[in-house]
């Protein structure tokens, strides 16, 4: 999140779309951890957390932070997962695969019918959360090699298939002709169809302008496009990052991960103060400051104070509400 919002443009181009996908998969992993034990109480905890995430997300929107917040989308996905947390890992992966294949196309049809928005839709967020929910049922330390290798394969598959379909068949040329830049030199990366700044206008503005969207845009893997190929690619990147991080000692990264929500909200509010009408102060220096403060601050906070402040609120409120729910259902199925 620091790289996308505070880092230089070169770093943002690499991480845009991938960071939010990683957050979504990790959100699914957290749901798997929450759903261990009594399912009825687990669902109550998840529902409370979903409501709090929605409230925090709407609060960030009301504060008019300079970036689109993603917490409301997370909250909706948490609610959609309530009937699914008791399913087995195989069933979760089956639903996730079906959602990856069907969700983007359904989203496209709803957009063309003016029934839906492209602004972080739950339709194409949900499969990433479901993948994380299935991953969370694994012994993560034992599965780290499998996660790393599977992630790399999926990333290459998603990006590679998109390129093989777009370029040799001439579809890339057709899409480039639709870009709203008269001079190719104005294209941020030479008209790269997987560049967010290029793809954003056709994808995000066609609905508002009343222009029919070319179905061939469903074949790109640009950041935030959430096409089938983009979901395969970003899910692969997320799994590879998780697998790689599991090889790193958990003391520093674990502390930061345990306070992800707090640092997400904090960095959005800080950037809101730094932002001007001309944009924000993107730089390697600012990214380094954010990263250093977050890593050291998270380590100190976890060592002496435990959970992060927002994480503490989510935990305590959800635990209290879940305690009011009578226990009946068996634990979630693992296999």
LINTA-V268333 format. One record per pair of residues at least 24 apart in sequence whose ideal C-beta (glycine too) atoms are under 10 Angstrom apart, sorted by the first residue. I is the first residue (numbers start at 0). GAP is how many residues later the second one is. Records with the same first field share a line. If there is no record, write none. Layout:
I->GAP ; GAP
This chain:
0->66 ; 69 ; 259 ; 262 ; 263 ; 266 ; 267 ; 289 ; 293
1->261 ; 262 ; 265 ; 269 ; 284 ; 285 ; 286 ; 287 ; 288 ; 289 ; 291 ; 292
2->284 ; 287 ; 288
3->63 ; 192 ; 219 ; 278 ; 283
4->60 ; 61 ; 62 ; 259 ; 262 ; 263 ; 265 ; 266 ; 270 ; 275 ; 277 ; 281 ; 282 ; 285
5->261 ; 264 ; 265 ; 268 ; 274 ; 275 ; 276 ; 277 ; 278 ; 279 ; 280 ; 281 ; 282 ; 283 ; 284 ; 285
6->275 ; 276 ; 277 ; 278 ; 279 ; 280 ; 281 ; 283 ; 284
7->274 ; 275 ; 276 ; 277 ; 278 ; 279
8->179 ; 188 ; 273 ; 274
9->272 ; 274
10->271 ; 272 ; 273 ; 276
11->184 ; 185 ; 211 ; 270 ; 275
12->175 ; 176 ; 179 ; 181 ; 182 ; 183 ; 184 ; 210
13->209
14->208 ; 222
15->179 ; 180 ; 181 ; 184 ; 206 ; 207 ; 208
16->177 ; 179 ; 204 ; 205 ; 206 ; 207 ; 208 ; 209 ; 213 ; 216 ; 217 ; 220
17->137 ; 205 ; 212 ; 215 ; 216 ; 218 ; 219 ; 220 ; 223
18->51 ; 204 ; 215 ; 218 ; 219 ; 222
19->48 ; 50 ; 53 ; 54 ; 100 ; 105 ; 108 ; 203 ; 204 ; 206 ; 214 ; 218
20->104 ; 107 ; 110 ; 111 ; 202 ; 203 ; 205 ; 209 ; 210 ; 212 ; 213 ; 214 ; 215 ; 216 ; 217 ; 218 ; 220
21->106 ; 110 ; 212 ; 213 ; 215 ; 216 ; 217 ; 218 ; 219 ; 220 ; 223
22->47 ; 48 ; 50 ; 51 ; 102 ; 105 ; 106 ; 109 ; 215 ; 237 ; 238 ; 241
23->46 ; 49 ; 50 ; 53 ; 96 ; 100 ; 101 ; 102 ; 103 ; 104 ; 105 ; 106 ; 107 ; 108 ; 210 ; 211 ; 214
24->102 ; 103 ; 104 ; 105 ; 106 ; 107 ; 108 ; 109 ; 110 ; 111 ; 126 ; 209 ; 210 ; 212 ; 213 ; 214 ; 216 ; 217
25->102 ; 103 ; 106 ; 109 ; 110 ; 212 ; 215 ; 216 ; 231 ; 234
26->26 ; 43 ; 46 ; 47 ; 50 ; 51 ; 54 ; 98 ; 101 ; 102 ; 105 ; 106 ; 109 ; 233 ; 234
27->49 ; 50 ; 53 ; 57 ; 64 ; 68 ; 98 ; 99 ; 100 ; 101 ; 102 ; 103 ; 104 ; 105 ; 106 ; 107 ; 108 ; 210
28->100 ; 102 ; 103 ; 104 ; 105 ; 106 ; 107 ; 108 ; 109 ; 111 ; 213
29->48 ; 99 ; 102 ; 103 ; 106 ; 227 ; 230
30->46 ; 47 ; 50 ; 51 ; 53 ; 54 ; 98 ; 99 ; 101 ; 102 ; 105 ; 301
31->49 ; 53 ; 57 ; 60 ; 100 ; 101 ; 102 ; 103 ; 104 ; 105 ; 106 ; 108 ; 300 ; 302
32->100 ; 103 ; 104 ; 107
33->44 ; 51 ; 99 ; 102 ; 281 ; 284 ; 288 ; 298
34->46 ; 47 ; 49 ; 50 ; 51 ; 52 ; 98 ; 101 ; 102 ; 296 ; 297
35->49 ; 100 ; 101 ; 295 ; 296 ; 298
36->285 ; 290 ; 292 ; 293 ; 294 ; 295
37->284 ; 287 ; 288 ; 289 ; 290 ; 291 ; 292 ; 293 ; 294
38->43 ; 46 ; 47 ; 288 ; 289 ; 290 ; 291 ; 292 ; 293 ; 294
39->46 ; 282 ; 285 ; 286 ; 287 ; 288 ; 289 ; 290
40->277 ; 278 ; 280 ; 281 ; 282 ; 283 ; 284 ; 285 ; 286 ; 287 ; 288
41->40 ; 43 ; 44 ; 276 ; 280 ; 283 ; 287 ; 289 ; 290
42->38 ; 39 ; 40 ; 42 ; 43 ; 279 ; 282 ; 286
43->38 ; 274 ; 275 ; 276 ; 277 ; 278 ; 279 ; 280 ; 281
44->269 ; 270 ; 272 ; 273 ; 274 ; 275 ; 276 ; 277 ; 278 ; 280
45->32 ; 33 ; 35 ; 36 ; 39 ; 272 ; 276
46->28 ; 31 ; 32 ; 35 ; 271 ; 274 ; 275 ; 278
47->30 ; 266 ; 267 ; 269 ; 270 ; 271 ; 272 ; 273 ; 274
48->25 ; 26 ; 29 ; 30 ; 212 ; 264 ; 265 ; 266 ; 268 ; 269 ; 272
49->24 ; 25 ; 26 ; 27 ; 28 ; 29 ; 30 ; 31 ; 32 ; 268
50->24 ; 27 ; 28 ; 263 ; 266 ; 267 ; 270
51->26 ; 209 ; 258 ; 261 ; 262 ; 265 ; 266
52->24 ; 25 ; 26 ; 208 ; 257 ; 261
53->24 ; 25
55->205 ; 208 ; 209 ; 254 ; 257 ; 258
56->208
58->206 ; 210
59->204 ; 205 ; 208 ; 209 ; 212
62->202 ; 205 ; 206 ; 209
63->208 ; 211
64->200 ; 202 ; 203 ; 204 ; 205 ; 206 ; 207 ; 208 ; 210
65->202 ; 205 ; 206 ; 207 ; 208 ; 209 ; 210 ; 213 ; 214
66->200 ; 201 ; 204 ; 205 ; 208 ; 213
67->51 ; 52 ; 156
68->51 ; 195 ; 196 ; 199
69->50 ; 55 ; 194
70->49 ; 190 ; 193 ; 194 ; 197
71->47 ; 48 ; 50
72->46 ; 47 ; 48 ; 49 ; 51 ; 52 ; 53 ; 56
73->46 ; 48 ; 51 ; 55 ; 187
74->47
75->44 ; 45 ; 46 ; 47 ; 49 ; 50
76->43 ; 45 ; 46 ; 48 ; 49 ; 50 ; 51 ; 52 ; 53
77->44 ; 51
78->43
79->42 ; 43 ; 45 ; 46 ; 49 ; 50
80->45 ; 48 ; 49 ; 51 ; 52
83->42 ; 45 ; 46 ; 49 ; 248
84->48 ; 247
85->243 ; 244 ; 245 ; 246 ; 247
86->43 ; 46 ; 47 ; 50 ; 245 ; 246
87->46 ; 49 ; 244 ; 245 ; 246 ; 247
88->44 ; 45 ; 46 ; 47 ; 48 ; 49 ; 243 ; 244 ; 245 ; 246
89->44 ; 47 ; 243 ; 245
90->39 ; 43 ; 242 ; 244
91->35 ; 37 ; 38 ; 39 ; 40 ; 41 ; 42 ; 43 ; 44 ; 45 ; 240 ; 241
92->34 ; 37 ; 38 ; 40 ; 41 ; 42 ; 44
93->36 ; 40
94->31 ; 32 ; 35 ; 36 ; 38 ; 39
95->30 ; 31 ; 32 ; 33 ; 34 ; 35 ; 36 ; 37 ; 38 ; 135 ; 139
96->30 ; 33 ; 34 ; 135
97->29 ; 32
98->24 ; 25 ; 26 ; 27 ; 28 ; 29 ; 30 ; 31 ; 32 ; 129 ; 132
99->24 ; 26 ; 27 ; 28 ; 30 ; 31 ; 58 ; 126 ; 127 ; 128 ; 129 ; 130 ; 131 ; 132 ; 135
100->26 ; 127 ; 130 ; 131
101->25 ; 126
102->24 ; 123 ; 124 ; 125 ; 128
103->114 ; 121 ; 122 ; 123 ; 124 ; 125 ; 126 ; 127
104->110 ; 113 ; 122 ; 123
106->111 ; 119 ; 120
107->95 ; 105 ; 107 ; 109 ; 110 ; 119
108->106
110->92 ; 95 ; 96 ; 102
111->94 ; 95 ; 100 ; 101 ; 103
113->93 ; 96
115->91
116->87 ; 90 ; 91
117->82 ; 85 ; 86 ; 87 ; 88 ; 89 ; 90 ; 95 ; 106 ; 107 ; 108
118->85 ; 105
119->104 ; 106
120->105
122->103
123->100 ; 101 ; 102 ; 103 ; 104 ; 106 ; 107
124->101 ; 106
126->99 ; 101 ; 104 ; 105 ; 108
127->98 ; 103 ; 106 ; 107 ; 110
130->100 ; 104 ; 107 ; 108
131->103 ; 106 ; 107 ; 110
132->199
134->103 ; 104 ; 107 ; 108
135->196
136->195 ; 196 ; 197 ; 198
137->196
139->102 ; 103 ; 105 ; 106
140->105 ; 106 ; 109
141->104
142->96 ; 99 ; 100 ; 103
143->98 ; 99 ; 100 ; 101 ; 102 ; 103
144->98 ; 101 ; 102
145->93 ; 97
146->91 ; 92 ; 93 ; 94 ; 95 ; 96 ; 97 ; 98 ; 99
147->91 ; 92 ; 93 ; 94 ; 95 ; 96 ; 97 ; 98 ; 99
148->90 ; 91 ; 94
149->85 ; 86 ; 89 ; 90 ; 93
150->84 ; 85 ; 86 ; 87 ; 88 ; 89 ; 90 ; 91 ; 92 ; 93
151->84 ; 85 ; 87 ; 88 ; 91 ; 92
152->79 ; 83 ; 86 ; 87
153->77 ; 78 ; 79 ; 80 ; 81 ; 82 ; 83 ; 84 ; 85 ; 86
154->66 ; 77 ; 78 ; 79 ; 80 ; 81 ; 82 ; 83 ; 84 ; 85
155->76 ; 77 ; 80
156->72 ; 75 ; 76 ; 79
157->63 ; 69 ; 70 ; 71 ; 72 ; 73 ; 74 ; 75 ; 76 ; 77 ; 78 ; 79
158->35 ; 62 ; 70 ; 71 ; 73 ; 74 ; 75 ; 77 ; 78
159->61 ; 69 ; 72 ; 73
160->58 ; 60 ; 67 ; 68 ; 71 ; 72
161->31 ; 32 ; 56 ; 57 ; 58 ; 59 ; 60 ; 65 ; 66 ; 67 ; 68 ; 70 ; 71
162->30 ; 31 ; 56 ; 57 ; 58 ; 66
164->51 ; 54 ; 55 ; 64
165->27 ; 28 ; 50 ; 53 ; 54 ; 55 ; 63
166->26
168->47 ; 50
170->43 ; 45 ; 46 ; 48 ; 49
171->44 ; 47 ; 48
173->40 ; 42
174->24 ; 27 ; 39 ; 41 ; 42 ; 44 ; 45
176->37
177->24 ; 28 ; 33 ; 35 ; 36 ; 38 ; 39
179->25 ; 29
191->28 ; 30
192->24 ; 26 ; 27 ; 28 ; 29 ; 32
193->26 ; 27 ; 28 ; 29 ; 31 ; 35 ; 36 ; 39
194->25 ; 27 ; 28
195->26 ; 27 ; 28 ; 29
196->25 ; 26
197->24
198->24 ; 25 ; 26 ; 28 ; 31
199->24 ; 25
202->24
250->48 ; 51 ; 52
251->43 ; 44 ; 46 ; 47 ; 50
252->42 ; 45 ; 46
253->44 ; 45 ; 48
254->39 ; 40 ; 41 ; 42 ; 43 ; 44 ; 45 ; 46 ; 47 ; 48 ; 53
255->35 ; 38 ; 39 ; 40 ; 41 ; 42 ; 43 ; 45 ; 46 ; 52
256->41 ; 45
257->40 ; 43 ; 44 ; 48 ; 49 ; 50 ; 53
258->35 ; 38 ; 39 ; 40 ; 42 ; 43 ; 48 ; 49 ; 50 ; 51 ; 52 ; 53
259->34 ; 38 ; 48 ; 50 ; 51
260->47 ; 48 ; 49 ; 50 ; 52 ; 53
261->32 ; 35 ; 36 ; 39 ; 45 ; 46 ; 47 ; 48 ; 49 ; 50 ; 51
262->27 ; 30 ; 31 ; 32 ; 34 ; 35 ; 45 ; 47
263->46
264->43 ; 44 ; 45
265->24 ; 27 ; 28 ; 31 ; 42 ; 43 ; 44
266->26 ; 27
